[in-house]
Amino acid sequence: MAKPAHKTQHGLPTREQILEFIQTSDRVVGKREIGKAFGLKGQEKIALKKLLKDMAEEGLIDGKRTAYHRMGGVPKVTVLRVMEVEDGEAFAIPDNWEAEEGATPPRVRIVEDKKGKNRHAALRIGDRILARTEEAGNGWRAHMMKKLPAKTDGLMGVVELDGSGKGWLSPVDKRVRNSSPIADLGGAEEGQLVLAEPAGKSPRAGVKVVEILGDPLAPKSFSLIAISKHGIPNVFPEETLTEAELAAKLPLDRDKREDLRDLPIVAIDPSDARDHDDAIWAEPDGKGGYNALIAIADVSYYVRPGGALDREARKRGNSVYFPDRVVPMLPEILSADVCSLRQGEDRAAMACHIHVSETGKVSSFRFTRAIVRIAEVVAYEEAQRRIDEDEASENLRNLWGCWKLLADARSARDPLELELPERRVVLNDQGKIEEIAVRERLDAHRVVEDFMIAANVAAAKSLESKTAPVVYRVHEPPSREKLVALREYLETFGKKLALGQVITPGLFNRMLKDVTDESEKAQVMEAVLRTQTQAYYGPANAGHFGLSLGSYAHFTSPIRRYADLLVHRALVDAFKLEQPKPQGKLPPTSGLADKDREDLGKISDAISQTERRAMEAERDTIDRYVAAWLSGRVGETFDTRITGVQSFGFFATIEGLGGDGLVPVSTLGSDYFRYDETSQSLTGERSGTSYSTGDRLKLKLGEANPLTGALKFVPLDSDGNPIEARGTRPDYRSKGKPGGKGKQNFKQGQRGRPKNIRHQGKGRKK
């Protein structure tokens, strides 16, 4: 504790001395601590109480008698709410900030502890933490003590009125089970989707409506719910838009760029693509191989480190794609116009030149800054049709010829081959669902993907050759713990997995190939997928297990991923590709910022987090669309597959459509079901009926809630009739260790779905 200043002649400290003591103390300061520090006794303590009351009325201090702080300051231990995450650093404000009207709450920087237990990357906008604060220099900083439950959970919802006319907020988040009483409707009517906030400090105070969003079943609502729930920034600050306008006017210096406008470069994209950040070209080299080019939008030329555009892009980390809208990383004037490789228009590009040998090996590569003019933008389906019907141009035939060599090399690497169907939501002109289907996987997709992978590898290896900093795309091999769990699971099928051998993607591929029974294959594939680690971004190379590559970086989508933009900047530095400095207010350099060159760890952590946020938001929105699509088909029977099993029941998804639904164990009939963690199954004690991950079965759709995206299925007996639900509480006993507390083998969320590896060269594009 800081040493107290000298006491005054009358024994009481002065106002200045009290303020100094409060500010310099390293612990919570209340009336008791002040009295003890200044050695006050008897009547002096009574006088101190009056002095502190006067100081509070004068606006010098704030807080309760057990914990004072300087007015306009921050309590020593308090609850903070994260308002911004930049470069892996989180900034917060006091959660219950009360100050004079117009006063700005202090911006508090959250710092890591020495052991790195409370890393900022885990914090997201809107998170609440309990922290110990201190004033340092001209600002405040805080050391996180623990993360608190989200205070805002369930504060987006639908207004419901009970019999007495009292309003209740029905949450749209399936994790929030209870409705909240509405203290102030704010003009909202029954059935409307609203945003609300706590009406007081106590939960009993209820909530008050702060914004009316309208019809909860309107198509736009599903993505709005996800944007709000996950705290995705979706409004660009005015300064960002102003800088984007300036950047869009930057001239293309044709003397400083390689002129590739004569090459018939083709962009192959989804038919509904909102931006075009890559295009490809190839021609035979006359020796059985190909010279090829991957042209990528030169976003680093327009988005420069240190500017408003860059700050906002770092905060967003990536674009987020919903069926009805995109929340872009960059303003539309750049993402959909100036940076987008449009057909017939001159565009700035980063060009990756590669040579593909007759064996499919990329034998050489180089990078230049170029100017390109795309000859054609063609949809995947149209490109595939032209190839299949022998109507393809020489350009397309050359691309397919080069790809066949790359595909041979890929086959030799034997990367992980898992069937990961992607759901596609098709909306009509009114924004309503027209169709939900699994996206067809074409050779055209593989062509583009393998070209992108080749460019990503070339980018990583080129930077390594210059000992330059790299943001790697890392996918680590499965941990031993997960492999042991997989081995135990496979033993339930009578299959063996020897852990003494080198674990490779090919090992899993052969394992799946050897399984002929489709139901069993689905079970094994689900288990293999759960064994995989989550891919992430980082400055240390640990290889890419899924692609069976030693060095891999994301280079091909800088319009929608900040990681790719960082790789572009590193290439600018390493190969001296800087363009002439722009005139005006734009930052001068298009290479890496000094802070990134010195330490890529923080920003890598941050964009890994925003990527996960985007994946969750996109998945949640698709779930809501699926539930809305199915809401008119409640009562129908569907072919489903079990995706996860827990002691309380199992989750199943509709084949070819998706949408996870719960089947509670209490609905499986009068039998008692034991949960076996090793085999991930529920087995009836008397009947022997078993439900396991990967099993296919017919289920009746009992409920479909578009607001939460939740489905509920009803199990059927052998005659196709609903099984009579058991009225008693289910038996949660499980095999394994005494007490039913066996080791959890395949960690899964409540919804039973695995994490997406997302390792492909282009990922899910647009």
Residue pairs with C-beta under 8 A, 6 or more apart in sequence:
1 25
1 26
1 27
1 37
2 21
2 24
2 25
2 26
4 13
4 17
4 21
4 37
4 38
5 13
5 17
5 20
5 21
6 17
7 13
7 38
7 39
8 14
8 17
11 38
11 40
11 44
11 47
12 38
12 40
12 44
12 47
12 48
12 51
13 21
13 34
13 38
15 51
15 55
15 60
17 38
18 34
18 51
18 52
18 55
18 61
19 60
19 61
19 70
21 29
21 34
21 37
21 38
22 29
22 34
22 61
22 68
22 69
22 70
23 70
23 73
23 135
25 33
25 76
26 134
27 33
27 76
28 66
28 67
28 75
28 76
28 77
29 67
29 68
29 69
29 76
30 64
30 65
30 66
30 67
30 68
31 48
31 49
31 52
31 65
31 66
31 68
32 66
34 40
34 48
34 52
34 68
35 44
35 45
35 48
40 48
49 65
52 61
52 65
52 68
55 61
56 62
59 71
59 100
60 70
60 71
61 68
61 69
61 70
61 71
62 68
62 69
62 70
62 71
62 72
62 73
62 98
63 69
63 75
67 75
67 76
67 77
69 75
69 76
71 99
72 99
72 103
72 106
73 106
73 135
73 140
74 94
74 106
74 108
74 133
74 135
74 140
74 142
75 94
75 133
76 132
76 133
76 134
77 130
77 131
77 132
77 133
77 145
78 94
78 95
78 130
78 131
78 133
79 94
79 95
79 96
79 128
79 129
79 130
79 131
79 148
80 92
80 93
80 94
80 95
80 108
80 110
80 128
80 129
80 131
80 133
80 142
81 92
81 93
81 94
81 95
81 126
81 127
81 128
81 151
82 90
82 91
82 92
82 110
82 123
82 124
82 125
82 126
82 127
82 128
82 129
83 91
83 92
83 93
83 107
83 125
84 90
84 91
84 125
84 315
85 91
85 120
85 123
85 124
85 125
85 315
85 606
85 609
86 311
86 314
86 315
86 606
87 314
87 595
87 602
87 603
87 606
88 120
88 121
88 601
88 602
88 603
88 604
88 605
88 606
89 109
89 110
89 120
89 602
90 109
90 110
90 120
90 123
90 127
91 107
91 108
91 109
91 110
92 107
92 108
92 110
92 129
92 131
92 142
93 105
93 106
93 107
93 108
94 105
94 106
94 108
95 128
95 151
96 201
97 105
99 105
106 139
106 140
107 139
107 140
108 131
108 133
108 139
108 140
108 141
108 142
109 139
109 140
109 141
109 142
110 118
110 120
110 123
110 129
110 131
110 141
110 142
110 143
110 144
111 141
111 142
111 143
112 118
112 119
112 120
113 143
113 144
118 143
118 144
119 605
120 602
120 605
120 606
121 602
121 605
121 606
121 608
121 609
122 147
122 609
123 129
123 144
123 147
124 230
124 231
124 609
124 613
125 231
125 233
126 150
126 152
126 231
127 147
127 150
128 147
128 148
128 149
128 150
128 151
129 142
129 144
129 145
129 146
129 147
129 148
130 144
130 145
130 146
130 148
131 142
131 143
131 144
131 145
132 142
132 143
132 145
133 140
133 141
133 142
133 143
134 140
134 141
134 142
134 143
151 198
152 197
153 171
153 173
153 175
153 176
154 169
154 171
154 173
154 176
154 178
154 180
155 169
155 180
155 195
155 196
155 197
155 198
155 207
156 171
156 172
156 173
156 193
156 194
156 195
156 196
156 213
156 225
156 228
156 229
157 169
157 170
157 171
157 172
157 179
157 180
157 193
157 194
157 196
158 169
158 170
158 172
158 191
158 192
158 193
158 194
158 216
158 707
159 167
159 168
159 169
159 170
159 182
159 185
159 188
159 189
159 190
159 191
159 192
159 194
159 209
160 167
160 168
160 169
160 170
160 179
160 190
160 191
161 167
161 168
161 190
162 168
166 181
166 182
167 181
167 182
167 185
167 188
167 190
168 179
168 180
168 181
168 182
169 179
169 180
169 181
169 182
169 194
169 196
169 207
170 179
170 707
171 177
171 178
171 179
171 180
171 708
172 193
172 216
172 225
172 229
172 707
172 708
173 229
173 708
174 705
174 708
174 709
174 710
175 750
180 196
180 203
180 206
180 207
181 206
181 207
182 196
182 206
182 207
182 208
182 209
183 199
183 200
183 205
183 206
183 207
183 208
184 199
184 208
184 209
185 209
186 194
186 208
186 209
186 210
186 212
187 209
187 212
188 194
188 209
188 212
191 215
191 216
192 212
192 213
192 214
192 215
192 216
193 212
193 213
193 214
193 215
193 216
193 221
193 224
193 225
194 209
194 210
194 211
194 212
194 213
195 209
195 210
195 211
195 213
195 228
196 207
196 208
196 209
196 210
197 207
197 208
197 210
198 205
198 206
198 207
198 208
199 205
199 206
199 207
199 208
200 206
213 221
213 224
214 221
215 221
216 706
216 707
217 628
217 706
217 707
218 431
219 324
219 427
219 430
219 431
219 432
219 433
220 324
220 325
220 431
222 322
222 323
222 324
222 621
222 624
222 625
222 628
222 706
223 322
223 323
223 324
223 325
223 621
225 620
225 621
225 624
225 707
226 232
226 322
226 617
226 618
226 620
226 621
226 624
227 234
227 320
227 327
227 617
229 617
229 620
230 613
230 616
230 617
230 620
231 613
232 316
232 320
232 327
232 613
232 614
232 617
233 312
233 315
233 316
233 327
234 327
236 244
236 312
236 331
237 308
237 312
239 308
240 308
240 309
240 311
240 312
240 331
241 331
242 308
243 307
243 308
243 309
243 585
243 586
244 309
244 330
244 331
244 333
244 334
245 333
246 584
246 585
246 586
247 302
247 303
247 304
247 309
247 334
247 338
247 586
248 302
248 333
248 334
248 337
248 338
250 301
250 302
250 582
250 586
252 346
252 348
252 371
253 579
253 580
254 371
256 369
256 579
256 580
257 348
257 368
257 369
257 370
257 371
257 579
258 351
258 368
258 369
258 370
258 371
259 370
259 371
260 293
260 295
260 349
260 351
260 370
260 371
260 372
261 346
261 371
261 372
261 373
263 281
263 293
263 372
263 375
264 281
264 375
264 376
264 395
265 279
265 280
265 281
265 293
265 295
265 372
265 373
265 374
265 375
266 279
266 280
266 281
266 374
266 375
266 376
266 377
266 378
266 395
266 396
266 399
267 276
267 278
267 279
267 280
267 341
267 343
267 374
267 376
267 377
267 378
268 280
268 378
268 379
268 380
268 383
268 444
268 447
268 448
269 276
269 377
269 378
269 379
269 380
269 765
269 766
270 379
270 380
270 765
270 766
271 379
271 380
271 381
271 382
272 766
273 765
273 766
274 321
274 326
274 335
274 336
274 766
275 328
275 335
275 336
275 339
275 340
275 559
275 560
275 766
276 297
276 340
276 341
276 342
276 374
276 377
277 296
277 297
277 299
277 339
277 340
277 341
277 556
277 557
277 558
277 559
277 560
278 294
278 295
278 296
278 297
278 341
278 448
278 452
278 556
278 557
278 762
279 294
279 295
279 341
279 349
279 372
279 374
280 292
280 293
280 294
280 295
280 399
280 448
280 451
281 292
281 293
281 295
281 395
281 398
281 399
282 290
282 291
282 292
282 293
282 356
282 398
282 399
282 401
282 402
283 290
283 291
283 292
283 398
284 290
284 398
284 401
285 291
285 355
287 358
288 357
288 358
289 355
289 356
289 357
289 358
289 363
289 405
290 355
290 356
290 398
290 401
290 402
290 405
291 353
291 354
291 355
291 356
292 353
292 354
292 355
292 356
292 402
292 451
292 454
293 351
293 352
293 353
293 354
294 351
294 352
294 354
294 451
294 452
294 454
294 455
294 556
295 341
295 349
295 350
295 351
295 352
295 370
295 372
296 349
296 350
296 351
296 352
296 455
296 555
296 556
296 557
296 558
296 564
296 568
297 339
297 340
297 341
297 347
297 348
297 349
297 350
297 558
297 559
298 339
298 347
298 348
298 349
298 350
298 369
298 370
298 568
299 330
299 334
299 339
299 558
299 559
299 564
299 565
299 568
300 350
300 558
300 565
300 568
300 569
300 572
300 590
300 591
301 348
301 369
301 579
301 590
302 309
302 334
302 338
302 339
302 348
303 309
303 310
303 313
303 330
303 334
303 565
304 310
304 586
304 587
304 588
304 589
304 590
305 569
305 587
305 589
305 591
305 592
305 593
305 596
306 587
306 593
307 586
307 587
309 330
309 331
309 334
310 587
310 593
313 329
313 330
313 562
313 565
314 562
314 603
314 606
314 607
316 327
316 329
316 562
316 610
317 329
317 561
317 562
317 606
317 607
317 609
317 610
317 611
317 613
317 614
318 329
318 560
318 561
318 562
318 563
318 607
318 610
318 611
318 614
319 326
319 327
319 328
319 329
319 330
319 335
319 559
319 560
319 561
319 614
320 326
320 327
320 614
320 617
320 618
321 618
321 764
321 766
322 617
322 618
322 621
323 425
323 426
323 427
323 621
323 622
323 625
324 427
324 431
326 766
328 335
328 336
328 559
328 560
329 335
329 559
329 560
329 561
329 562
330 339
330 559
334 559
335 559
335 560
338 347
339 347
339 348
339 558
339 559
340 347
340 559
341 347
341 349
341 372
341 374
341 377
342 374
342 377
343 374
343 375
343 376
343 377
344 373
344 374
345 373
345 374
346 371
346 372
346 373
347 371
347 372
347 373
347 374
348 369
348 370
348 371
349 369
349 370
349 371
349 372
350 367
350 368
350 369
350 370
350 555
350 558
350 568
350 571
351 367
351 368
351 369
351 370
351 372
352 365
352 366
352 367
352 455
352 458
352 459
352 555
353 365
353 366
353 367
353 368
354 362
354 364
354 365
354 454
354 455
354 458
355 362
355 363
355 364
355 365
356 362
356 363
356 402
356 405
356 406
356 454
357 363
357 405
358 405
359 405
359 408
359 409
360 405
360 406
360 407
360 408
360 409
360 410
360 412
361 409
362 409
362 454
362 457
362 458
365 458
365 461
365 462
366 462
367 458
367 459
367 462
367 571
367 575
367 577
368 577
369 572
369 577
369 579
375 395
376 395
380 442
380 444
380 445
380 448
381 442
381 444
383 392
383 396
383 444
383 447
384 442
384 443
384 444
385 391
386 392
386 393
386 396
387 396
387 397
387 400
387 443
387 444
392 400
399 447
399 451
400 443
400 447
402 451
403 443
403 446
403 447
403 450
403 451
406 450
406 451
406 453
406 454
407 446
407 450
410 450
410 453
413 547
413 548
413 549
414 504
414 505
414 506
414 509
414 548
415 505
415 546
415 547
415 548
415 549
416 505
416 508
416 509
416 532
416 545
416 546
416 547
416 548
416 757
416 759
417 505
417 509
417 512
418 512
418 525
418 528
418 529
418 757
419 525
420 529
420 756
421 438
421 439
421 656
421 658
422 438
422 439
422 764
423 436
423 437
423 438
423 439
423 622
423 626
423 657
423 658
424 435
424 436
424 437
424 438
424 439
425 433
425 435
425 436
425 622
425 625
425 626
426 433
426 434
426 435
426 436
426 437
427 433
427 434
428 434
433 625
433 628
433 629
436 625
436 626
436 629
436 657
436 658
437 656
437 657
438 656
438 657
438 658
448 761
448 762
449 760
449 761
449 762
450 761
451 761
452 556
452 761
452 762
453 547
453 549
453 552
453 760
453 761
455 555
455 556
455 761
456 473
456 552
456 553
456 554
456 555
456 556
456 761
457 549
457 551
457 552
458 555
459 553
459 555
459 567
459 571
460 470
460 472
460 541
460 551
460 552
460 553
461 551
462 571
462 574
462 575
463 469
463 470
463 553
463 567
463 570
463 571
463 574
464 470
464 541
464 551
466 574
466 575
468 570
468 571
468 573
468 574
469 539
469 570
469 592
469 596
469 597
469 600
470 539
470 541
470 553
470 567
470 570
470 600
471 537
471 538
471 539
471 553
471 554
471 563
471 566
471 567
471 570
471 600
471 603
471 604
472 537
472 538
472 539
472 540
472 541
472 542
472 551
472 552
472 553
473 535
473 537
473 544
473 552
473 553
473 554
473 563
473 759
474 535
474 536
474 537
474 538
474 540
474 541
474 542
474 543
474 544
474 552
475 532
475 533
475 535
475 543
475 544
475 545
475 546
475 547
475 757
475 759
476 533
476 542
476 543
476 545
477 503
477 533
477 545
478 486
478 503
478 531
478 532
478 533
478 545
479 533
480 499
482 530
482 531
482 533
482 746
483 497
483 499
483 503
483 531
484 499
485 531
485 743
485 745
485 746
486 497
486 527
486 528
486 531
486 745
487 496
487 497
487 499
488 678
488 745
489 527
489 678
489 679
489 680
489 745
489 746
490 496
490 497
490 511
490 524
490 527
491 678
492 678
492 679
492 681
493 520
493 523
493 524
495 511
495 524
497 511
501 507
504 548
505 545
505 546
505 547
505 548
506 548
508 528
511 524
511 528
512 521
512 524
512 525
512 528
515 521
515 524
518 696
519 694
519 695
519 696
520 694
521 694
522 641
522 694
522 696
523 692
523 693
523 694
523 695
524 694
525 694
526 643
526 693
526 694
526 754
527 680
527 693
527 694
527 746
529 754
529 757
530 746
530 747
530 748
530 754
531 746
532 545
532 546
532 754
532 755
532 757
533 545
534 612
534 755
534 757
535 544
535 546
535 757
535 758
535 759
536 604
536 608
537 554
537 563
537 604
537 605
537 607
537 608
537 611
538 600
538 601
538 604
538 605
538 608
539 599
539 600
539 601
539 604
541 550
541 551
543 549
543 550
543 551
543 552
544 550
544 552
544 759
546 757
546 759
547 759
553 563
553 567
554 561
554 563
554 564
554 567
555 564
555 567
555 568
555 571
556 564
556 761
556 762
557 564
557 762
557 763
557 765
558 564
558 565
558 567
558 568
560 766
561 607
561 611
562 603
562 607
562 610
563 604
563 607
566 592
566 596
566 600
566 603
569 590
569 591
569 592
569 593
569 596
570 591
570 592
571 577
572 578
572 590
572 591
572 592
573 591
573 592
573 597
578 589
578 590
578 591
579 590
581 588
581 589
582 588
596 603
611 758
615 756
615 758
620 709
622 658
623 658
623 659
623 660
623 709
623 710
624 706
624 707
624 708
624 709
625 706
626 657
626 658
626 659
626 709
626 711
627 659
627 704
627 705
627 706
627 708
627 709
627 710
627 711
628 704
628 706
629 657
630 654
630 657
630 659
630 701
630 704
630 711
631 704
631 705
631 706
633 701
633 704
634 701
634 702
634 703
634 704
635 700
635 701
636 700
636 701
637 698
637 699
637 700
637 701
637 716
637 720
638 654
638 655
638 657
638 698
638 699
638 700
638 701
639 654
639 655
639 656
639 696
639 698
640 652
640 653
640 654
640 655
640 661
640 696
640 697
640 698
640 699
640 713
641 652
641 653
641 655
641 694
641 695
641 696
642 650
642 651
642 652
642 691
642 692
642 693
642 694
642 695
642 696
642 697
643 651
643 652
643 653
643 660
643 693
643 752
643 753
644 650
644 651
644 680
644 693
644 748
644 751
644 752
644 753
645 651
645 675
645 680
645 681
645 682
645 691
645 692
645 693
645 752
646 675
646 748
646 750
646 752
647 665
647 675
647 682
647 732
647 734
647 740
648 664
648 665
648 730
648 732
649 662
649 663
649 664
649 665
649 666
649 667
649 668
649 682
649 730
650 662
650 663
650 665
650 682
650 691
650 693
650 752
651 660
651 661
651 662
651 663
651 751
651 752
651 753
652 660
652 661
652 663
652 697
652 699
652 713
653 659
653 660
653 661
654 661
655 696
659 709
659 711
660 711
660 751
660 752
660 753
661 699
661 701
661 710
661 711
661 712
661 713
662 710
662 711
662 712
662 713
663 691
663 699
663 712
663 713
663 714
663 715
664 730
665 673
665 682
665 730
666 725
666 726
666 728
666 729
666 730
667 714
667 715
667 723
667 725
667 726
668 682
668 684
668 689
668 691
668 715
668 723
668 726
669 684
669 687
669 715
669 723
669 724
669 725
669 726
670 724
670 726
671 684
671 685
671 686
671 687
671 689
672 684
672 685
672 686
672 730
672 731
673 682
673 683
673 684
673 685
673 691
673 730
673 731
674 682
674 683
674 685
674 731
674 733
674 734
674 735
675 681
675 682
675 732
675 733
675 734
675 735
675 740
676 682
676 683
676 734
676 735
676 736
677 734
677 735
677 736
677 742
677 743
677 744
677 745
678 735
678 736
678 742
678 745
679 692
680 692
680 693
680 745
680 746
681 690
681 691
681 692
681 693
682 690
682 691
682 692
683 689
683 690
683 691
684 690
691 697
693 746
693 752
697 715
697 716
698 716
698 720
699 713
699 714
699 715
699 716
700 713
700 714
700 715
700 716
700 722
701 711
701 712
701 713
701 714
702 712
702 713
702 714
703 710
703 711
703 712
704 710
704 711
704 712
705 711
714 722
714 723
715 722
715 723
716 722
716 723
717 723
732 740
733 740
734 740
734 742
735 742
736 742
736 743
737 743
748 754
758 764
